[in-house]
């Protein structure tokens, strides 16, 4: 009788052991397979100093919530994320499943700095180059800002990024200009320049009330061709 009872205990322990393994294996499978999907709109990284648009969706659930530094919901499934310091940004998804159980998932994204903003004249500029313009072209030109080859449309022509001040710097002289076009004093100075003379547009300042893409603006080098 005792032997049969001990054998019964052993069988129960073995059954419990294998049952535990099966449950743990099932839980591991559930945890390791993410059901939430976060799509970065247009890019593969998120940019610091910018409200990056993202889309979040979760399949087969009652509801979910998303949390992360700088994460803000715009509409159903649509968010923006403005990352802080560091090299990575985390978004935590808390899911209420159909059976009322809770799953928590973590998504990690790399953070990149926004490319340098550059000053533009008639929407032209490039790194380490000189823009060639006539005096008439300079007279009728507009100073703006932009980022070359940037995936997002930040509406640099809009009021948020409108240039309100810049410096004209020929050799040995600096003239401060209010607004985004050349002042009478600036044009008088430019008219005195010889053909082939080079001057720069520097210290460009713009409105930016929401403090987006704040940083030093890359200058323009301009050659007076005639």
Buried (B, 14 or more C-beta within 10 A) or exposed (E): EEEEEEEEEEEEEEEEEEEEEEEEEEEEEEEEEBBBEBEBEEBEEBBBBBBBBBEBEBEEBEEBEBEBEBBEEEEEEEBBBBBEEEEEBBBBBBBBBEEEEEBEBEBEBEBBEBBEBBBBBBEBBEEEEEBBBEBEBBBEBBBBBBBEEBEBEBEBEEEBBBBBBBBBBBEEEEBEBEEBBBBEEBBEBBEEBEEEBBBBBBBBEBEBEEEBBEEEBBBBBBBBEE
